Structure formats: C-alpha cells, structure tokens
Amino acid sequence: MTNTHMPRHIPGVRRANQRGTARFDHAANGKNYGMISPRRILLWHVHGSWTTAFVQGPHRYLLPVTDERGPWGLGRCGRDWPNTEEVTVGALRDIEVDVIVLQRPEEIELAHRWLGRRPGVDIPAVYVEHNTPRPSAALTTHPMAERSDIPVVHVTHFNEVMWDNGTAPTRVIPHGIVDPGELYTGELPHGVALINEPMRRGRITGSDLLTRFAREGPVDLYGIGAQDFRPQGPTAHPVNGIADLRQSALHPEMAKRRVYLHTARWTSLGLSLLEAMHLGMPVVALATTEAVSAVPPEAGALSTDVTALTARFRELLHEPDLAVLAGKSGRQFALEHYGLESFLHRWDGLLAEITE
C-alpha cells in the first residue's frame, strides 16, 4: 500500500471546491465504513449520477482531463464533487494511484499508456458494468470475461445473471443515492419521465409508450434530446419534451409532477427512477430488468401490462392523496435498499479487499 497523503500542490492537478453542498462527511455523520484508509482512485467521468454517489466516500478521486474535455478526459464537467481532483494526462505518471475503477473496455489501454502500469497486473483494478448486455440478452460475453485479475462489479443482480461473465470474478453493488429529500408536492397533474435521446433509443427506453400514457394525462419529458421528441400516434394530452437539466434544478421540477413514469424495456436500473422514489414520488413502472426488485407494488404500479399501467396512472393523476401515500411507501423502500451509506460501505469493503 502506498503512502495515501496527497501532496498539497501537484502540477496538472486541480482540486474540487470543498464548499460543495453535496459533500458527505463520514466523521460528522458518525458512519463506519470499515475504517478503510483513504485510497487514491483513478476513474473516468462516465455516468454522472453514479459518480455523484461514488465520490461521497473518504477517498481521493482522480479524474483524467484532456484539453478537449472529450469522453476520455471530461474531468468534473462543472459538477460539485467533493474529494475529487482533475488530473491532466501528463501529470498521471507522477501521481501515486492505488486502484483504478474502469467503466469502459478502452480504459484498460488508456490506463496502461497514461500510467505506465497494466490494470489488474501492475495495479489493482475493478470494472464497473453499468449496462444490460447487448445485443443478446443471455448470450453476450462480457469484455472482461477472460480477465480473472479484474473483478466485474454489476450495479444490479439482473445484469450479473444476464451477462456471460466467463472467468471474471463478479460482485453486485446496488446503486446508492445522495438523498435529495422528500421534495414531492405533486401539484401538477402530469406524469414525468427522464429519458436521454428518446428518439434514437426508442423501443429500448420505451419512449414509444409515452404516447399511451399521454392518452390519460399530460406527460413531461426531461433528458438529453428531450426537446426533439415527437409522439408517434394520436394523444389526448401533450408529451412535452422539455430539456436536460442539472440535478439540482431537475429534482424540484420532477417533484412538482404527480407521477413518475419508468418505461424502459431493456436498460439497467435507471438512477432517475431511484431518485424519484427518494423524492417521494409515486412511480408507474414497466416490470422489466431490475425494476421488478426495485419498485414495490405499494409504491405505485409495476406490470408488463401497459393497459394496467395507464389505468393506474390515470387513477394517481386524479387521486392526489393516494399518490402521496404511494410516494411515501416508495421513498421508505428506496432509503432502505438504495441508501448512500450501504453503497459506500460495500464499495469500501471491495476496495480494501483488492488493494490489501
């Protein structure tokens, strides 16, 4: 184990503003995460919501940054993340790194080139798989399937069982959510969905089902490319493609809507669904992938019968008191099963295991 005290000034390293409101102070909150000593973790900014939870731990998180700020060097991208440093590619060889958190196959070669060390061989590494397998649901071989030296961490049990993981050791660490608080008001009798690129991803994300829901009430859509969404078919009410908002602005807007709609057919468990439950929103969800385990029936509705889902959507739109009760049940379940403390505790256990 290398010395874990980061020098105060390293050329090419830019630290985060430590005044961030999203900071989770382990000592102040009295949490015990196995008393793991801080590690220096190299990871790329790939999935912002997942990273928001991950960087709440007690470690130092090194985010590669390139001049063009592209997908291989995005840095913080303006996010308020505690304990993070943006590190230029040129500075990486001069910084001690204890472990690499990989999220894309190409990062193995990048890490080798930038650090001069091979992930899983010269330096401990773990691979986080955020997605369901494609193109085949049960026959797709994972990119790490032949790497017994790099554990694969799946974010859902569904993903772990569907991927062909080969000889790679696997672990499931469910999502954790930085609790936004019970902001739900439901003052607008609308549904709301969060889908990135809803036109391009169409049936994968269930974007086509929004038309069915819009026969019962207005649906507001947020996410990348949401403003370009056009319903396929007649609707009695509008599907309003709005915008892609930062989380701090998005959560209050979500909480104003009466019902959260989860329409994905074949995606990993959406963090926006869990965030909606934390907000205290009732959810109407297609019973696919990990949603089957993440949404209890009392939180709203869970079914593969779209007619049943749209009927429940209509009921919740017209019964605000019922919507409030469903939202409270969902929030309690989400806090118990997708809380930040358990997420960080599980990660600390794995990091200690692979670095000691």
URHU-V835328 format. One record per residue. N is the residue number from 1. RES is the residue in one small letter. BURIAL is + if it has 9 or more other ideal C-beta (glycine too) atoms within 8 Angstrom, else -. Layout:
BEGIN
((N RES BURIAL) (N RES BURIAL))
END
This chain:
BEGIN
((1 m -) (2 t -) (3 n -) (4 t +) (5 h -) (6 m -) (7 p -) (8 r -) (9 h -) (10 i +) (11 p -) (12 g -) (13 v +) (14 r -) (15 r -) (16 a +) (17 n -) (18 q -) (19 r -) (20 g +) (21 t -) (22 a +) (23 r -) (24 f +) (25 d -) (26 h +) (27 a -) (28 a -) (29 n -) (30 g -) (31 k -) (32 n -) (33 y +) (34 g -) (35 m -) (36 i +) (37 s -) (38 p -) (39 r +) (40 r +) (41 i +) (42 l +) (43 l +) (44 w +) (45 h +) (46 v +) (47 h -) (48 g +) (49 s +) (50 w +) (51 t +) (52 t +) (53 a +) (54 f +) (55 v +) (56 q +) (57 g +) (58 p -) (59 h +) (60 r +) (61 y +) (62 l +) (63 l +) (64 p +) (65 v +) (66 t +) (67 d -) (68 e -) (69 r +) (70 g -) (71 p -) (72 w +) (73 g +) (74 l +) (75 g +) (76 r +) (77 c -) (78 g -) (79 r +) (80 d -) (81 w +) (82 p +) (83 n +) (84 t +) (85 e +) (86 e +) (87 v +) (88 t +) (89 v +) (90 g -) (91 a +) (92 l +) (93 r -) (94 d -) (95 i +) (96 e -) (97 v +) (98 d +) (99 v +) (100 i +) (101 v +) (102 l +) (103 q +) (104 r -) (105 p -) (106 e -) (107 e +) (108 i +) (109 e -) (110 l +) (111 a +) (112 h +) (113 r -) (114 w +) (115 l +) (116 g -) (117 r +) (118 r -) (119 p +) (120 g +) (121 v -) (122 d -) (123 i +) (124 p +) (125 a +) (126 v +) (127 y +) (128 v +) (129 e +) (130 h +) (131 n -) (132 t +) (133 p +) (134 r -) (135 p -) (136 s -) (137 a -) (138 a -) (139 l -) (140 t +) (141 t -) (142 h +) (143 p -) (144 m +) (145 a +) (146 e -) (147 r +) (148 s -) (149 d -) (150 i +) (151 p +) (152 v +) (153 v +) (154 h +) (155 v +) (156 t +) (157 h +) (158 f +) (159 n +) (160 e +) (161 v -) (162 m +) (163 w +) (164 d +) (165 n +) (166 g +) (167 t -) (168 a +) (169 p -) (170 t +) (171 r +) (172 v +) (173 i +) (174 p +) (175 h +) (176 g +) (177 i +) (178 v +) (179 d -) (180 p +) (181 g -) (182 e -) (183 l +) (184 y +) (185 t -) (186 g +) (187 e -) (188 l -) (189 p +) (190 h +) (191 g +) (192 v +) (193 a +) (194 l +) (195 i +) (196 n +) (197 e +) (198 p +) (199 m +) (200 r -) (201 r +) (202 g +) (203 r -) (204 i +) (205 t +) (206 g +) (207 s +) (208 d -) (209 l +) (210 l +) (211 t +) (212 r -) (213 f +) (214 a +) (215 r +) (216 e +) (217 g +) (218 p +) (219 v +) (220 d +) (221 l +) (222 y +) (223 g +) (224 i -) (225 g +) (226 a +) (227 q -) (228 d -) (229 f +) (230 r -) (231 p +) (232 q -) (233 g -) (234 p -) (235 t +) (236 a -) (237 h +) (238 p -) (239 v +) (240 n -) (241 g +) (242 i +) (243 a -) (244 d -) (245 l +) (246 r -) (247 q +) (248 s -) (249 a -) (250 l +) (251 h +) (252 p -) (253 e +) (254 m +) (255 a +) (256 k +) (257 r +) (258 r +) (259 v +) (260 y +) (261 l +) (262 h +) (263 t +) (264 a +) (265 r +) (266 w +) (267 t +) (268 s +) (269 l +) (270 g +) (271 l +) (272 s -) (273 l +) (274 l +) (275 e +) (276 a +) (277 m +) (278 h +) (279 l +) (280 g +) (281 m +) (282 p +) (283 v +) (284 v +) (285 a +) (286 l +) (287 a -) (288 t +) (289 t +) (290 e +) (291 a +) (292 v +) (293 s -) (294 a +) (295 v +) (296 p -) (297 p -) (298 e -) (299 a +) (300 g +) (301 a +) (302 l +) (303 s +) (304 t -) (305 d -) (306 v +) (307 t -) (308 a +) (309 l +) (310 t +) (311 a +) (312 r +) (313 f +) (314 r +) (315 e +) (316 l +) (317 l +) (318 h -) (319 e -) (320 p -) (321 d -) (322 l +) (323 a +) (324 v +) (325 l -) (326 a +) (327 g +) (328 k +) (329 s +) (330 g +) (331 r +) (332 q -) (333 f +) (334 a +) (335 l +) (336 e -) (337 h -) (338 y +) (339 g +) (340 l +) (341 e -) (342 s +) (343 f +) (344 l +) (345 h +) (346 r +) (347 w +) (348 d +) (349 g +) (350 l +) (351 l +) (352 a +) (353 e -) (354 i +) (355 t +) (356 e -))
END
